[in-house]
Amino acid sequence: MSDMDIAEAIKQAYKTEPFKPFSIVLTDGRKFDINHPGEVWVALRSHLCVIKTGADSYQFVDTSYLRAIEPKAA
């Protein structure tokens, strides 16, 4: 799966209703849990994924660093 395929999968995952939590895995092994659709945004044209990591903090990730999207256990 290419980085853009993963970015598109993330975009679809946060738009799915009802929302199902998932994790984003980066190429360096870091994992970000997404528990609410407002915790992640994807801009495909800009090759950018923005992940909310705290109340006022965000991680900006180039889509080339996306390795996988994983469902979270219920």
C-alpha positions as CSV (number, residue, x, y, z in Angstrom):
1,M,0.0,0.0,0.0
2,S,1.5,3.4,-1.0
3,D,1.6,6.4,1.3
4,M,-1.2,8.1,-0.6
5,D,-3.3,4.9,-0.3
6,I,-2.7,5.0,3.4
7,A,-3.6,8.7,3.5
8,E,-6.8,8.1,1.6
9,A,-7.6,5.2,4.0
10,I,-7.1,7.5,7.0
11,K,-9.4,10.1,5.4
12,Q,-12.1,7.5,4.9
13,A,-11.6,6.1,8.4
14,Y,-12.3,9.5,10.1
15,K,-15.3,10.1,7.9
16,T,-16.9,6.7,8.6
17,E,-20.1,6.7,10.6
18,P,-20.3,5.5,13.2
19,F,-16.7,6.4,13.8
20,K,-14.4,3.5,14.8
21,P,-11.1,4.3,16.6
22,F,-7.9,3.5,14.8
23,S,-4.2,3.9,15.0
24,I,-1.8,5.5,12.5
25,V,1.7,4.0,12.3
26,L,4.6,6.0,11.0
27,T,7.7,4.6,9.2
28,D,9.8,5.3,12.3
29,G,7.6,3.1,14.4
30,R,5.7,5.7,16.3
31,K,1.9,5.0,16.7
32,F,-0.8,7.6,17.2
33,D,-4.2,6.5,18.5
34,I,-7.2,8.3,16.9
35,N,-10.2,8.1,19.2
36,H,-12.3,10.8,17.7
37,P,-12.6,12.0,14.1
38,G,-11.5,15.5,15.0
39,E,-8.0,14.2,16.0
40,V,-6.7,13.8,12.5
41,W,-6.9,15.7,9.2
42,V,-5.5,14.7,5.8
43,A,-4.7,17.1,2.9
44,L,-4.0,14.9,0.0
45,R,-2.9,17.6,-2.4
46,S,-0.4,18.9,0.2
47,H,0.7,15.4,1.1
48,L,0.1,16.3,4.8
49,C,-1.5,14.5,7.7
50,V,-2.1,16.5,10.9
51,I,-2.6,14.5,14.1
52,K,-3.8,16.1,17.3
53,T,-1.5,14.9,20.1
54,G,-2.8,17.0,23.0
55,A,-5.1,19.9,24.0
56,D,-3.1,22.4,22.0
57,S,-0.5,20.3,20.2
58,Y,-0.3,18.7,16.8
59,Q,2.0,16.5,14.9
60,F,2.4,17.5,11.2
61,V,3.4,14.4,9.1
62,D,4.3,14.2,5.4
63,T,2.3,11.4,3.9
64,S,5.6,9.7,2.8
65,Y,6.1,8.8,6.5
66,L,2.7,6.9,6.8
67,R,3.3,3.2,7.1
68,A,-0.1,1.8,8.1
69,I,-3.5,2.3,9.5
70,E,-4.7,-0.2,12.1
71,P,-8.1,-0.7,13.7
72,K,-8.2,-0.5,17.5
73,A,-9.6,-3.3,19.6
74,A,-13.0,-2.4,21.0
